[in-house]
Amino acid sequence: MKLWGGRFTKPTNELVDEYTASIRFDQKLAKYDIQGSLAHVNMLAKCEIISKEDAEIIAEGLQAVAKKIEAGEAELTEVNEDIHMNIEKLLIDEVGAVGGKLHTGRSRNDQVALDMRLYLRDALVALSQQLLDVQQALYKQATENLDTILPGYTHLQRAQPVLFAHHMMAYVFMFQRDLDRLADSFKRVNQSPLGAGALAGTSFPIDRHYVAEQLNFDGICDNSLDAVSDRDFVVEFLSNASLVSVHLSRLCEELVQWSSAEFNFVELDDAFCTGSSMMPQKKNPDVAELVRGKTGRVYGHLMGMLTTLKGLPLAYNKDMQEDKEGMFDTVETLQGALALFAPMIETMDIKKDNMYQAVAKDYSNATDLADYLVGKDLPFREAHAVVGQVVLDCINQNKYLLDLSIEEFQNFSPVIEKDIYDVLSPEAVVNARNVAGGTAKNRVEEQIVTAEALFSKS
Ligand code: ARG
């Protein structure tokens, strides 16, 4: 007989059991469900709703069930629908009818909301640590490449040279925003819904704060209807995870480009690439591609959850059972990606000479020629036009700016002097961007110091 079978006259259709059961996926919540039940049963005893003796029997029973589930010895069934009722059933099998006192003053509606929050709390801590590891790997590449110059791009056309360290630090700051967002969302996850009952609260004299304290929550959800209906914290997580995925995916795209023969800027370590079944020469950046590809499923889960919630009246609706798979999959997808990312970044070989050649054989110092003319009092718009002519002429002659003789320069503008050659070298161009946040070496060093302060805080 079902735990809720009292008012039914027929067994459930087998397909209904299969269709409505969540045990297949919500067994991931087992540990949290038991953690919550232990706090609940302690509270029931403290508030003299059940006896201390009964509470002890139930607590021991729960520990025994936890061990069995962990060891894979517990039978979790679709007939018992979800992890909550499976555990309650296992408990009753373990300790007898007294196990049936556990659910006093509680509903699966507040119970599942609690489990989701406990799970996500742990996931946020774990993911933040992994993000930190990725940041550290990027930071290390930055500190080792403070003299490595590569083309910076806009429209994927060479624009102005930048330090490779600067490029790495851009991602460090992106991931910092992700970390900040996860930390901020933690506050909203860390509120206890337990005690909301099915929707309206409970008639038992429970102590919601005591439960919340035992479980290290910052406080309790203020409104019982909201407590059981709220899945904002899931949406918020999926949204934050989507941004993490955007950042990972953009970096992946760059790694894929950079490791092509056309760019040839980096070589990913053999341990993080795969081969081809047909073409013996191939070394493919599969990890970077797959991390880029898995972004789609994370966005999908976000849209799925938003759509599931949109038409739901208060309070709990079975639709909300759909909150789980997307959240679990997102956590696991990110964990998988981040675990590979830190070592992949750390071990990649930076082809400094190729990067430098790409800057030297290029017109990405054109802005600096224009800026030089502005220094000689030409309005920037006129300087821009002059340099446009110079570049066009160089392209026609198959030359770069630094190949021009001083006479050739002076044909375009008589104010150009020999010091122009010092201004146009890649190093000079980089170091000229000596503005806060710019790519000049000392400015990138400042960014590194800023990042170090962030790391030491977290
Ligand atoms: N398995 C359900 C879920 O994940 C648990 C809550 C069910 N509550 C109910 N009244 N049917 O949402």
Residues whose N, C-alpha, C, O or C-beta is under 5 A from the ligand:
A	BS01	LIG	S22 D82 R108 N109 V112 M320 Q321
